[in-house]
Amino acid sequence: MICFFNTTKAWGGGEKWHFDVAMRLITDEIPVIAVTHPDSTLRQKFHAAGVKAHTLRTNNRSFLNVLKLFRLYLFFKQHQVDTLVMNLPADLKLAGIAARLAGVRKIIYRRGSAIPIRNTWLNRFLFKKVITGVLANSFETKRTILSANTNLISPEKIRVIYNGLNLKDFSEKENTITKAHGQSLIIGNLGRLEKQKAQHLLISLGEKLVKAGINFKILIGGDGSLKENLQTKIQNARLSEKICLLGYVNDVHAFMKETDIFVLTSHWEGFGYVLAEAMACLKPVVAFDHSSNPELIADKITGFLAVPGDMEDLFNKVLLLIRNPELRKKMGVAGREKVEKEFDFEKNFQQLKEFLLD
């Protein structure tokens, strides 16, 4: 029995990964159970798919609650859990310890954030005495796991398996369409409206494009705590006709179809899933040259990597794509080929299945 344990209320890349992998394992008739937040999107998606998700509310101190630990201990015993997969530090502390006490054979911490892990006594205990393996979504994420303490866990216990895309959901026949004269070119961005994603930089990009006399629109999909802040900045910059906050986007494929260039402004990415989605739709991509972005973008082949934090460089690379439709088309085709080779869900799932069941 494989247990997917994720008690965040929000929906993001990690939650999508839990759902997609769990459902694919079920297709292969591998027994799966899930533990989620009672009000989470993840629970709702499991419910809609006919999969019962056990619910639990947690916080960063839940591991100090002896009753919760004991109940989880009994839960893992009752369901004969053989492999536990967690995505959150809080879940690692609570469910990881309970699983170790219950004798769960494989205790996997999936790390999806390229942020260094603090070298605390508790983390040293968890990585040395509780976790049996770490699943990283990029080599950059693997690097940051050990950056504060190279002895935190043996590198051999960290397995890098890229997130995969179900390519059947992304038509391979689409390509960048040359805009008719006077028609706006569409720049897309998709992600949570949070500090990490740095969508405020798209406003700076918009100002530069206006000065360059470009007819454009920037569509930003996603929701988050910075929505009102971003809307105010857009209005103050007098770009309300040029930059649109779309809110949560349910149909990513349809969103990508509308764009000509995809631009990611994040300060860091564990794995830029939206970059792979844009490339799957044959769209050229532009992002800063840091964290895992170079693992997804082949610079000057599938898109451009800009100097980190350098808006002038980012602008110049976007402008080059705007003015060169053939280059957009060429990079789009190369991006699709890279996704098919490295980020196909089925190919990566077989590696993951072996890792979880071994």
QUIVEN-V698880 format. One record per backbone hydrogen bond with DSSP energy under -1.0 kcal/mol. NH is the residue of the N-H (numbers start at 0). CO is the residue of the C=O. E is the energy in kcal/mol with one decimal. If there is no record, write none. Layout:
((NH | CO | E) (NH | CO | E))
This chain:
((1 | 30 | -2.2) (2 | 82 | -3.0) (3 | 32 | -2.6) (4 | 84 | -3.0) (5 | 34 | -3.0) (15 | 11 | -2.4) (16 | 12 | -2.3) (17 | 13 | -2.1) (18 | 14 | -2.3) (19 | 15 | -2.9) (20 | 16 | -2.5) (21 | 17 | -2.2) (22 | 18 | -2.5) (23 | 19 | -1.9) (24 | 20 | -2.3) (25 | 21 | -2.0) (26 | 22 | -1.6) (27 | 23 | -1.1) (28 | 25 | -2.0) (29 | 24 | -2.3) (32 | 1 | -2.3) (34 | 3 | -2.6) (35 | 53 | -2.8) (39 | 36 | -1.6) (40 | 8 | -1.0) (43 | 39 | -1.7) (44 | 40 | -2.5) (45 | 41 | -2.3) (46 | 42 | -2.7) (47 | 43 | -2.6) (48 | 44 | -1.4) (49 | 46 | -1.6) (50 | 45 | -3.1) (53 | 33 | -2.4) (55 | 35 | -2.2) (61 | 58 | -1.6) (63 | 60 | -2.1) (64 | 61 | -2.0) (68 | 64 | -2.2) (69 | 65 | -2.4) (70 | 66 | -2.5) (71 | 67 | -2.3) (72 | 68 | -2.3) (73 | 69 | -2.3) (74 | 70 | -2.2) (75 | 71 | -2.8) (76 | 72 | -1.8) (77 | 73 | -3.3) (78 | 74 | -2.2) (79 | 76 | -1.0) (80 | 75 | -2.1) (81 | 0 | -2.5) (82 | 0 | -2.1) (83 | 105 | -2.8) (84 | 2 | -2.8) (85 | 107 | -2.4) (91 | 87 | -2.3) (92 | 88 | -2.0) (93 | 89 | -1.8) (94 | 90 | -1.9) (95 | 90 | -1.2) (97 | 93 | -2.0) (98 | 94 | -2.6) (99 | 95 | -2.2) (100 | 96 | -2.2) (101 | 97 | -1.8) (103 | 98 | -2.6) (105 | 81 | -2.5) (107 | 83 | -3.4) (108 | 132 | -2.0) (109 | 85 | -3.4) (110 | 134 | -2.8) (114 | 112 | -1.7) (116 | 143 | -1.0) (119 | 117 | -1.7) (123 | 119 | -2.4) (124 | 120 | -2.1) (125 | 121 | -2.7) (126 | 122 | -2.7) (127 | 123 | -1.6) (128 | 124 | -3.1) (129 | 125 | -1.4) (130 | 125 | -2.8) (131 | 106 | -2.4) (132 | 106 | -1.4) (133 | 156 | -2.8) (134 | 108 | -2.1) (135 | 158 | -2.8) (136 | 110 | -1.4) (141 | 137 | -1.9) (142 | 138 | -2.1) (143 | 139 | -2.1) (144 | 140 | -1.6) (145 | 141 | -1.0) (151 | 148 | -1.9) (156 | 153 | -2.2) (157 | 154 | -1.6) (158 | 133 | -3.0) (160 | 135 | -2.2) (164 | 342 | -2.9) (166 | 164 | -1.4) (168 | 165 | -2.3) (169 | 166 | -1.7) (182 | 179 | -2.2) (184 | 214 | -2.2) (186 | 216 | -3.0) (187 | 260 | -2.8) (188 | 218 | -1.9) (190 | 220 | -2.4) (192 | 222 | -1.7) (193 | 191 | -2.0) (196 | 193 | -1.0) (200 | 197 | -1.7) (201 | 198 | -1.6) (203 | 199 | -1.1) (204 | 200 | -2.1) (205 | 201 | -2.3) (206 | 202 | -2.2) (207 | 203 | -1.9) (208 | 204 | -2.2) (209 | 205 | -2.2) (210 | 206 | -1.9) (211 | 207 | -1.5) (212 | 209 | -1.5) (213 | 208 | -2.4) (216 | 184 | -2.3) (217 | 241 | -3.1) (218 | 186 | -2.7) (219 | 243 | -2.8) (220 | 188 | -3.0) (221 | 246 | -3.1) (225 | 192 | -2.3) (226 | 223 | -1.4) (229 | 225 | -2.8) (230 | 226 | -2.4) (231 | 227 | -2.3) (232 | 228 | -2.0) (233 | 229 | -2.4) (234 | 230 | -2.2) (235 | 231 | -2.6) (236 | 232 | -1.7) (237 | 234 | -1.4) (238 | 233 | -2.5) (241 | 238 | -1.5) (242 | 238 | -2.9) (243 | 217 | -2.7) (245 | 219 | -2.7) (254 | 250 | -1.8) (255 | 251 | -2.8) (256 | 252 | -1.9) (257 | 253 | -1.0) (258 | 255 | -1.1) (259 | 185 | -3.0) (260 | 185 | -1.7) (261 | 283 | -2.4) (262 | 187 | -2.7) (263 | 285 | -2.7) (266 | 195 | -3.3) (272 | 270 | -2.3) (274 | 271 | -1.2) (275 | 271 | -1.4) (276 | 272 | -2.1) (277 | 273 | -2.4) (278 | 274 | -2.5) (279 | 275 | -2.3) (280 | 276 | -1.0) (281 | 278 | -1.9) (282 | 277 | -2.1) (284 | 301 | -1.2) (285 | 261 | -2.2) (286 | 303 | -1.9) (288 | 305 | -3.1) (289 | 287 | -2.0) (291 | 268 | -1.5) (292 | 289 | -1.8) (294 | 291 | -1.8) (295 | 292 | -1.1) (296 | 292 | -3.0) (299 | 302 | -2.7) (300 | 297 | -2.4) (301 | 297 | -2.5) (303 | 284 | -2.4) (305 | 286 | -2.8) (309 | 306 | -2.5) (310 | 308 | -1.0) (313 | 309 | -2.1) (314 | 310 | -2.8) (315 | 311 | -2.3) (316 | 312 | -1.9) (317 | 313 | -2.3) (318 | 314 | -3.0) (319 | 315 | -1.9) (320 | 316 | -1.6) (321 | 317 | -2.5) (322 | 318 | -2.2) (327 | 323 | -1.9) (328 | 324 | -2.2) (329 | 325 | -2.5) (330 | 326 | -2.7) (331 | 327 | -2.2) (332 | 328 | -2.1) (333 | 329 | -2.0) (334 | 330 | -2.3) (335 | 331 | -2.0) (336 | 332 | -2.0) (337 | 333 | -1.9) (338 | 334 | -2.2) (339 | 335 | -2.4) (340 | 336 | -1.6) (341 | 337 | -2.6) (342 | 338 | -2.3) (344 | 164 | -2.8) (347 | 343 | -2.3) (348 | 344 | -2.8) (349 | 345 | -1.5) (351 | 347 | -2.2) (352 | 348 | -3.3) (353 | 349 | -1.8) (354 | 350 | -2.0) (355 | 351 | -2.5) (356 | 352 | -2.1) (357 | 353 | -2.0))
